[in-house]
Amino acid sequence: MRLRPLLSPLAVVVSVVAIAAALLIPTAASGATPITVAQAIGQQTGASATVRGYVVGQPTATNTVVRSGFPSDYALALADSPSQTSTGQMLYVQITSAFRAQWGLRTNPGLLGARIDVTGPLGAYFSHPGLTSPTAFANAGTTPTTSTTTSGGTTTTTAPGGGYDDTYYRNAIGKTGSTLKTALNGIIRTNTKLSYDQVWDALKATDQDPNNSANVITLYEGRSQSKTSNGGDPNDWNREHVWAKSHGDFGTATGPGTDIHHLRPSDVSVNAERGNKDFDMGGSPVGEAPGNYTDADSWEPRNAVKGDIARMIFYMAVRYEGGDGYPNLEMNNNVNNGTAPYHGRLSVLLQWNAQDPPDAFEKRRNQVIYDSYQRNRNPFIDHPEWATSIWG
């Protein structure tokens, strides 16, 4: 029996070279061929793509990108040239919580000038061509970092939009501005409505202390307090209307007055001190709620819930458009709005939304409301960037 001859030395060399060449071929974050920043700017349709570009800074407003002193890990700007300074030639990329430790510029300023691949839906961010809810990041041509969560030893991929983009939000994906607002209203206005008495039990579930199931966490104070200590006596907790119920004069009637997306537990006296004030920065410290500040016509909540407050106000301004017998609620840039159906200050609320992204408590709350009570979601918890698209 004759053995097949071994490969010649030349054949071995050719094979090794071929394998090495294959290993050097750049790999996109999603396995697809990456597109340029210019192409991504021209394809703002909501479809997912992998974009390859140089990190040129951090967007802080529609026409502002900073290249040092990065204020957060929430966003970066890509361009086709590392020396690009025109924001019109940049793509603004949202950095969601799963990626901030590795790809946020405040934590990793050395990323400036790096060439990277990012995968995600192409859509407006900061009212600017962008990529939101990314699913993967990678240095150009390397294995991507994907968004994952670990629970009980099992690792799963976290889908953008809380996993509801292909179902609940399908009619909103790819839209921007007033068109997006109209689409979201059509999605979230169909909901189960509670009575004001039912709100008590709902809040005991939605705002449950994750470390003590017998307690709730109060909004302004951040205090863990017994669920049974609800009522109207001093140091009890009661039902705070984050969108002040006098702003539109809807009171506690079923609808906006009982919508638990903006109702939260709060200390009785702190709730009274906040009253119907609009939201803004500054004032004097609130004695019973450290970290909160107030003056004659405005209230500044503690840092840990600034974004929560903003996203509740955004929700109300989209859910209640006046077409179903309820007031048409809108935001403005004023304080002291009184009984008018307006709430402010919009510019500050947008700032808070970016400063304090949704955390696990807020996301769980949204899910409990959807699963067990109203059967609708706060879209700005699932997609914080939509606030800038509509009002930025």
N, C-alpha and C positions, 0 to 999 in steps of 0.2 A: 504494500500500500504506500503510495507516494503522498507525502505531506505537502499541503499548499505552501509555496514559498512565503516567507515573511515579507512585510513591506520593505521596500528599499529605503535607505537613509534619506533620499530626496523626498520620497512620499511622506515619510514621518515629518520632515521639516515643513512641507506644504500643509499638512494637516494641523500642525501646531500653530502655524501662522494664521490659518483660516479661523481656528478657534479663538485665538487672541484678537483677531480683527473683529469677530462677532461680539466679543466681550466689550469692545471699545465703542460699539454703536450706541449712541445716546438712546436712553429709554425714557419715554414720557411718564409722568406721574401716573397716568391711567393705563399705560400700555399703548395708547394711541399716538399718532404723530402730532407733536405739539404745533400750535399755530403761533403766529407772532402777536405782539401787542397791538399793532395796527389792525390786523385781521380781527382780533377780539373786540376792538373798539367799534368795528363795523358790523359786528354780529351780536348785538345786544337783544337777543330773542328769548332768553331764558333757557336755551339749550345748553347742555353741559359740554365743556371742551377743556383740553389741557393747553395752557398758555405758557410760553417760555419767554422770559424777559429778565432784565436786570432790576434789582431792588434799588430804587432811586430816592426813597424817603417814605415819610408817613403822611397820608392825607389827614388834615384836621378841619377842612372845609372844602366846599365845591371847587374853589380855585386856589387852595393853599396846600402845599406839600412842604413839610419841614425835613431838613437833612441832618439835624442834630437836636439834642435835648428832647428826645422822643417822649411824649407825655403818657403813652400807654402801649400796650401790646395788641391793640384791637384791629389795626389795619396797616397795610403797606401799599406802596405804589410801584408798579412795574413799567418799564419802558424798553424800547428796542435798542437803546444806547445807554451805557452807564453814565454818560454826561448830559443826558436830556434834562432840560429845565422847564420846558413848556408843559403845563398840566394838561393841555389839550392832546398831547401825545402820550399820556400816561393812562394806565388802567389801575383803578383803585380796587384793592383786594381786601375783603373782610377776613379777619383772622378770628375764627370762633374759638371757644374756650379750650377745646382739645388740642389746639395747635400753638397756643400762646407761649408756652414755656420754651418751645424750640424755635418758633418763627416770629415771635413778637420782637419789635425793634427796641423797645425800652430794655428788655431783658437781654437781647442779642444785637447790640448796635453794630457789631462787626459784620452783620449781614449786608450792610450798605455796600452796594457795588457787586454783590454776588449775583450769579445768573441761576435762576431757579425755574422749576416747573410747578404750576399750580393747576389743579383740576376742580371744576365746579361750574354751576350755572352762570351764564353771562347775563348780567342785569345790572341796573343802575345801583350805585352805592354813593352816598353823599350827593345825590342828584347828579351823578357823573358816571360815564361808562365804567363798568366795574365787573367784578366776579364776586358773588356772594355765596354763603353757606358752602365753603370748599369741602371737598371730600378727600383731598390728598395734596401734600406738599413734598417737594424733593429738590435737592441740588440738581441742576440740569444733568440728565444722563445717569442718575442713580436711583436706587430703590426708594419708592415714596414712603412718607409717613402718612398713614391713614387715620381717620378719626375713629377711635374705639373707646368703649367703656367696658370696665371689668366688674363683674358681679358674681360672687360665689365661685370664682375660679374660671368662669366662662367669659371669653372675650367676644364682643359683638360689634359690628359696625354701626355707628350712629348716623342715621339718615338725616339730611337737612330738613328743616321745617318740622322738627319733632317727628319725622316719619310720615307726615301727612301731605306732602307736596303732590303726590300722585293721586290722592283721593280727595280729601277735604279741601285743599287749596288749589285743585287743578284748574279752576276757572280764573285764578289770580296770577298764576305763574307766568312770568314774561311781561306783565303789565307794569306801568309806572304812573306816577302822578295821580291826577283825578280819576283816571281810568282804573287804576289799582284801587283807589278808595271806594269807588262804586262797586267793583267786583267783590271786595271784602265785605261791604255792607250786605250784599246779596247772600254771602256765605254765612255770616254770623248772626243775621237778624232772625233766623229761624231757630228759636231756642225755647226750652221749657221755662216757664216763669214761676217764681216762688212768691209766697206771701211774706209779709214782713216778719211774722212769727216764725216761719220756716227758716228764715235767715239765721236765727240763733243756732239751730242744730247744724246747719250747713257750715257755718264758720268754725264750729268745733271740729269738723272734719278737714276743711280746707286749710286751716291755719294751725293744725296740730303740731306741737313741739316734736321734732323728729327724735329727740332723746328722752321724751316723757309723754306717753300717749294720754296721760290724764290732764295734760296742760295744752294751752294755746300760746303762741308767740304774739305779743301785742305789737302793732305796727310801728308807732313812733318811739316807744320805749325799748323795744327789743327784749321785753320781759317775758319769762316763762311763767304763766299764771294758770291756776286751776280752771278747767272748763266750767266748773259749777259756780265760779265767782262772777258770773255775768249778771248785769242788772243796772241799777241807777244810783247805787250808794257810792260814797267816796271809796276810791281804790278798787271798785268793781271794773270790769271791762264792758264796754257796750259797742254798738255797731256804728263805726265811723264811715260816713260817706266821703270817699276820697274826692270824687266830683261833688262838691258841696251841693246839697239838695235844693238850696235856694237859688242856685245858678240855673235857671230854667223853671224854678218854682214847681218841681215835681214831687216834693215831699217824700213820703214813704209809700206812695201808691205802687201797686204792682207794675213792674216795668223798670225804668231807670232807678226808681226808689228802692228796688229790691234786688237789683242785679249784683250778684256776689262777685263779679269780676272787679268791682270797685268798692265793695264793702269789706272792711277789715276790723278785727278786734282792736280796741284802743282803750286806754285808761279813761274813765269818765271825765275827770277834770282836765286832762290833756285834750281830749276830744272837744270839750267846751272851749278851751283856750284857743284851739285852732279855729273853731267856729266855721265860717264860710270864707275864710281868707284864700286868696289865690296863692300860687306857689312862686317863690322868687328866692333870691339869695339875700342873706344878711338879717340883721335884727339883733335882739338880745337873747341870751341863752334861756331855754325853757327849763325851769327848775326841776320839774318831775320827769323830764325826758331829755337827759344829757345828749348833746350832739344836735339837737333841734334848736332853731332860732326863729324868732317872730318879731314883727313890729305891728303897726296899726292896721296894715292891709295885706300882709303877706306872711307866708310860712315856709321855712326851709327845713326839710326833714333830715334826719341823720344820714350819713353817707351810704350806709348799707342798704337803704331802701329808696334812694333817690331815683334809680332806674325803675324800680317797681312802681313808684308813684307816677312817673312819666308814662309808662306803658299802660297803666290803668286809665289815665286821662286820654291817651291816644285811642284806646278801645272805645271809650264812651263817645268820642267825637266821630267815630266811624259807625258804631252800632246804631246810634240814635240820630237819624237824618230827617225826622219830621214826617215821614211818609206812612207811619203806622199808628197815628194818633198820639205819639209822644213828641216832646219838644225836639227841635233841630239843634243839637248841641254842637258847638264849634269852639275852637281855641282861638285866642288872640294874644297879642303881646302886651296886654295890660294887666294891672291889678285893680282891686276894688271894683270888680264887675257887678257886684250886687245881685239883683234878681234877673239880670239879663242871662240868656242861655249861652254864656261864654265862660271860658276858664283860661287863665294865664298862669305863668308867662311862657308862651310857646318857645321862644329862643332858649330859655333856661331848661325847659323840659327836654328839648332835643339834646342839649348838652348833657343832662343827667342820663338820658338813654344811652349815650355813648360811654359815659364815665362808669356806669354801673350796669354791666350786662346781666342777663338773667342767670340766676344761680339755681342750685338744685331745689331749694325750697319753693321758689317762684314757679319753676317748671312743674314740680309735683302738684302745686296748687292748681295750675292750669289744667292738668290732667284729671284731677279729682272733680273739678267743675264740669269738665267735658264728659267724664265717664258716669258720674253719679248724680248730677244736679241739672245743669242747664243744657247740656248736650251741645254747647258751642265753645269755641276756643278764643283766647285773646291772641290774635295773629302777631302782635308785636312782641310777644314772648317767644314765639316760634321763629319769627323773622324780625329782629330789632331793626334791621336796615331798611325795612319798609317805611318806617317813620320818616326817615330822611328823604326817601323817594317821594313821599306824598307832600311833606311840609318843609323839607330842607331848602 
